[in-house]
């Protein structure tokens, strides 16, 4: 292995990670795709290729499309609600490029990732490559082995679905961080009325335990109901047995719950509406999806 080709490949790794995470909803699988992409091209002289990123993206896209077939089959047998693996990306490795923080946060948000999950594999790829990664439809056509006109249609259908599913506006920091603090404090105080006021009337809560740990099996809707359920859970716990850390996951305000021994128990991510209240909560408890969450500091 020569340092030069590895160095050239590494300059494009963040782009490959960003693409693969959005395609697959898994940080672990995105890292595997980036590594497999390296293995597929390691004997190629990248410096002799005119458009290195396009070449590597085509390899990564094909690897993702292959994996998506297996992933969909697994999710048909998934126990309960599936949520994407939370992305805590302090290094910026999964950021597709030098873009605004708000734009990056929007295209890795839980709502965005769940909207992508409802697309076909080709719709998802065409939409991401064109709308998120700013590739022309001629370039997308080369990646997917379809005509530019077909890719334009795929992206248009995907765009309609994504906009419909992510129509709710998001309030931006620091207001979102203040809302997260109020959420944590209100749960700690056990004030049911105050907690319900922080939630919109049509708020939704999704909880993913993967069949491995206890989780709410079906989505819950309604601020009053969600507040009652959340406070009901806290009655079974003693504050001294846990610790929390406030952070951002998938570009959204989040809280990580740790055991007394420092193990990650769950993440709770808030979608904050433009009215300054919480419109959705995403709770990940599946241990397999919490491995890459940072330690308590």
matplotlib code that plots the C-alpha trace (Angstrom):
import matplotlib.pyplot as plt

x = [0.0, 1.4, 0.9, 0.0, -3.1, -4.3, -3.9, -5.9, -8.6, -8.8, -9.6, -12.8, -13.7, -16.0, -18.0, -18.3, -19.3, -21.9, -23.4, -23.4, -25.0, -27.9, -28.3, -28.2, -29.2, -26.3, -23.0, -21.4, -22.5, -21.4, -17.9, -18.0, -18.9, -16.1, -13.6, -15.0, -14.7, -11.0, -10.5, -12.1, -9.8, -6.6, -4.7, -5.9, -3.8, -6.3, -4.0, -4.5, -8.3, -9.9, -12.8, -11.8, -14.8, -17.2, -15.3, -15.3, -18.9, -20.0, -18.3, -19.9, -23.3, -23.3, -22.2, -25.0, -27.6, -26.5, -26.7, -30.1, -31.7, -30.5, -31.3, -34.9, -35.4, -34.0, -36.3, -39.4, -38.6, -37.6, -39.3, -41.1, -40.1, -36.9, -34.9, -31.6, -28.4, -27.9, -25.1, -22.9, -20.4, -18.1, -15.3, -17.5, -16.5, -20.1, -20.6, -20.7, -18.8, -18.3, -22.0, -24.0, -24.7, -28.4, -28.3, -26.2, -28.5, -31.6, -30.3, -29.3, -32.3, -34.3, -37.3, -35.3, -33.7, -37.1, -38.5, -35.7, -36.4, -39.8, -38.3, -37.2, -33.4, -33.1, -35.3, -33.2, -29.9, -31.1, -32.5, -29.4, -26.9, -28.7, -30.4, -28.0, -24.7, -25.4, -24.5, -26.0, -28.5, -26.0, -23.6, -26.4, -27.2, -23.7, -23.8, -27.1, -26.9, -30.1, -30.9, -30.7, -34.5, -35.2, -33.0, -34.8, -38.1, -36.8, -35.5, -38.8, -40.9, -38.5, -38.5, -42.3, -42.3, -39.5, -41.0, -44.4, -42.8, -40.5, -42.8, -42.6, -40.2, -37.5, -36.5, -32.8, -30.3, -30.0, -33.8, -33.6, -31.0, -33.1, -36.1, -33.9, -32.9, -36.5, -37.5, -34.9, -35.7, -39.4, -39.1, -36.8, -39.4, -42.2, -44.5, -47.0, -48.8, -45.5, -44.2, -47.3, -47.0, -43.6, -45.1, -47.4, -50.9, -50.0, -46.5, -45.2, -42.9, -41.0, -39.0, -36.6, -35.5, -34.9, -36.5, -33.5, -34.6, -38.0, -39.4, -42.8, -43.8, -46.0, -45.7, -47.5, -49.3, -50.5, -48.6, -50.7, -50.3, -46.6, -46.0, -48.0, -46.0, -42.6, -43.3, -44.7, -41.3, -39.4, -41.3, -39.4, -35.9, -33.8, -31.9, -28.7, -28.5, -28.2, -26.4, -27.2, -25.3, -26.8, -25.6, -26.7, -27.5, -28.4, -28.0, -30.8, -30.9, -30.6, -30.0, -28.0, -28.9, -26.1, -26.1, -24.2, -21.4, -21.2, -23.0, -25.2, -28.9, -30.7, -30.7, -33.6, -33.7, -36.1, -37.6, -38.4, -41.2, -41.2, -43.7, -40.9, -42.4, -41.5, -43.2, -41.4, -39.3, -37.0, -35.8, -33.2, -32.6, -31.3, -27.8, -26.4, -27.2, -25.7, -22.1, -20.7, -22.3, -19.6, -18.9, -20.1, -17.7]
y = [0.0, 3.4, 6.5, 8.7, 6.7, 6.3, 10.0, 10.9, 8.4, 9.8, 13.3, 11.8, 9.5, 12.1, 12.4, 8.6, 8.3, 11.1, 9.4, 5.9, 7.0, 8.7, 5.7, 3.1, 4.8, 3.2, 4.7, 1.2, 0.2, 3.5, 2.9, -0.6, 0.8, 3.4, 0.6, -1.7, 1.2, 1.5, -2.2, -2.1, 0.6, 0.2, -1.1, 1.7, 4.8, 7.5, 10.3, 9.1, 9.4, 12.8, 12.8, 10.8, 11.7, 10.6, 7.3, 6.5, 7.6, 5.2, 2.3, 3.4, 3.9, 0.4, -1.1, 0.7, -0.5, -4.0, -3.6, -2.0, -5.1, -7.1, -4.2, -4.1, -7.8, -7.5, -4.6, -6.5, -8.9, -6.1, -6.1, -2.8, 0.6, 0.9, 4.2, 5.1, 4.7, 8.0, 10.1, 12.0, 13.5, 15.9, 15.4, 16.3, 13.1, 12.5, 16.0, 15.9, 19.2, 22.8, 23.7, 25.6, 23.9, 24.1, 22.4, 19.5, 19.2, 19.0, 16.2, 13.9, 14.6, 11.7, 12.9, 13.2, 9.8, 8.1, 9.8, 8.4, 4.9, 5.0, 5.5, 2.8, 2.2, 4.0, 6.9, 7.3, 7.2, 9.6, 12.1, 12.1, 12.3, 15.2, 17.1, 16.6, 16.1, 18.4, 16.1, 16.7, 14.2, 13.1, 12.2, 10.5, 8.5, 7.2, 6.1, 4.3, 2.9, 4.6, 7.5, 11.1, 11.4, 8.4, 9.7, 13.1, 11.3, 9.2, 12.3, 14.2, 11.4, 11.1, 14.9, 15.0, 12.3, 13.8, 17.3, 15.8, 13.8, 16.6, 19.6, 20.7, 23.5, 23.2, 25.9, 26.5, 26.9, 28.4, 28.1, 24.4, 23.9, 25.9, 23.7, 20.6, 21.9, 22.7, 19.1, 17.5, 19.7, 19.2, 15.4, 15.6, 17.6, 15.2, 18.1, 16.5, 19.7, 21.6, 18.7, 18.5, 22.2, 21.6, 19.2, 20.0, 18.6, 16.3, 15.4, 11.9, 9.6, 6.7, 4.2, 1.6, -1.3, -3.7, -6.5, -6.6, -4.2, -2.8, -0.1, 1.3, -1.0, 1.4, 5.1, 7.3, 10.5, 13.4, 15.7, 14.8, 11.1, 11.2, 13.4, 10.8, 7.9, 9.6, 10.5, 7.0, 5.5, 7.8, 6.4, 3.1, 4.8, 6.4, 9.5, 8.4, 5.3, 7.3, 10.2, 12.3, 14.2, 16.9, 16.8, 16.9, 13.8, 13.9, 17.7, 17.8, 18.5, 15.3, 13.7, 10.6, 8.4, 6.5, 3.8, 4.3, 2.3, 4.6, 2.4, 4.0, 3.1, 5.3, 8.4, 10.8, 13.2, 16.1, 17.6, 21.2, 22.9, 26.5, 27.3, 26.5, 23.2, 19.6, 18.0, 14.6, 12.5, 9.7, 7.3, 4.8, 1.9, -0.8, -1.6, -2.3, 1.3, 2.9, 1.5, 4.7, 7.2, 9.0, 8.4, 10.4, 13.4]
z = [0.0, -1.0, 1.0, -2.0, -3.2, 0.4, 1.0, -2.1, -1.1, 2.4, 1.0, -0.4, 2.6, 4.3, 1.1, 0.8, 4.5, 4.1, 1.0, 2.5, 5.9, 4.1, 1.8, 4.6, 7.9, 9.7, 10.6, 11.0, 7.5, 6.1, 7.5, 6.0, 2.6, 2.7, 3.6, 0.8, -1.6, -0.7, -1.2, -4.6, -5.9, -3.9, -6.9, -9.1, -9.7, -8.6, -9.7, -13.3, -13.0, -14.1, -11.7, -8.6, -6.5, -9.2, -9.7, -6.0, -5.6, -8.2, -6.4, -3.1, -4.6, -6.1, -2.8, -1.0, -3.5, -2.9, 0.9, 0.7, -0.7, 2.4, 4.8, 3.6, 4.0, 7.6, 8.4, 7.3, 10.2, 12.6, 16.0, 16.7, 15.2, 13.2, 13.6, 12.0, 14.0, 15.8, 14.3, 16.7, 14.4, 16.2, 13.7, 10.7, 9.0, 7.8, 6.5, 2.7, 2.3, 3.3, 3.7, 6.3, 9.6, 9.1, 5.7, 7.1, 10.1, 7.9, 5.6, 8.5, 10.7, 11.9, 10.0, 6.8, 7.3, 7.9, 4.8, 2.8, 4.2, 2.5, -1.0, -3.4, -3.6, -6.9, -5.8, -2.7, -4.7, -7.4, -4.9, -2.7, -5.5, -7.1, -4.4, -1.5, -3.2, -6.1, -9.0, -12.4, -13.7, -16.4, -13.5, -11.6, -14.7, -14.9, -11.2, -11.5, -15.1, -16.0, -18.4, -17.2, -17.9, -15.7, -12.9, -13.1, -12.7, -9.8, -8.0, -8.6, -7.1, -4.1, -3.6, -3.4, -0.8, 1.3, 1.3, 2.4, 5.2, 6.4, 6.0, 9.6, 10.1, 12.7, 15.2, 15.2, 18.1, 20.6, 21.0, 20.3, 23.0, 25.5, 24.7, 25.3, 28.7, 29.6, 28.5, 30.7, 33.7, 33.4, 33.3, 36.4, 38.2, 37.3, 36.3, 33.9, 32.9, 32.2, 30.1, 28.0, 27.3, 25.8, 23.3, 20.3, 20.4, 17.5, 18.7, 17.7, 19.7, 18.1, 20.2, 18.8, 21.0, 18.1, 20.1, 22.4, 25.1, 26.2, 24.0, 23.1, 20.3, 18.3, 17.6, 20.1, 19.1, 21.2, 23.5, 26.6, 26.0, 25.4, 28.5, 30.6, 29.2, 29.7, 33.3, 33.9, 32.9, 35.3, 38.3, 37.8, 38.0, 40.7, 39.6, 41.4, 39.2, 36.0, 34.3, 31.2, 28.6, 26.3, 22.8, 19.1, 17.2, 13.5, 13.8, 16.4, 20.2, 22.1, 25.5, 26.1, 29.1, 30.9, 33.5, 36.8, 35.2, 32.2, 29.7, 27.1, 27.7, 25.2, 23.2, 22.9, 20.0, 19.7, 16.6, 17.6, 15.7, 14.5, 17.4, 19.9, 21.0, 20.5, 17.5, 17.5, 19.8, 18.6, 21.3, 20.3, 22.8, 20.5, 22.0, 18.5, 17.5, 20.6, 20.3, 18.7, 21.0, 23.0, 26.6, 29.5, 30.0]

ax = plt.figure().add_subplot(projection="3d")
ax.plot(x, y, z, "-o")
ax.set_aspect("equal")
plt.show()
